[in-house]
Amino acid sequence: MSTLTEIIIAVFVAAGIPSAVFVAMFNRWMRKQQELEDARVQAQILLFRGDRANCTLAEECAVSIQKLDPQGKTHNGRLAGALEYARKVKHEQQDFITAEGAKRHGRHG
């Protein structure tokens, strides 16, 4: 009976070691994947912020140019259309971000 007990213990130990190693490796891989995802999200946030900063700067430059030249002699009158388009895109981006935030809040809130 002692030998049977030793065999059973040996089987459990033999099965447990590879399982423990697999779980440890899997947990390490999952942490790495989460780190990569967090970095990707942070990069997207920074890109979005940079885009918003560029749009704001361009919008303010266009408004300043229009104030300096209200007749449109130096910018051929096309600046108003470009400014309108930039504002439209800025609002579309903001609407998208607001909608995504509402979706996430609804899922996790």
Helices and strands as residue ranges (DSSP letters): H 2-68, H 79-108
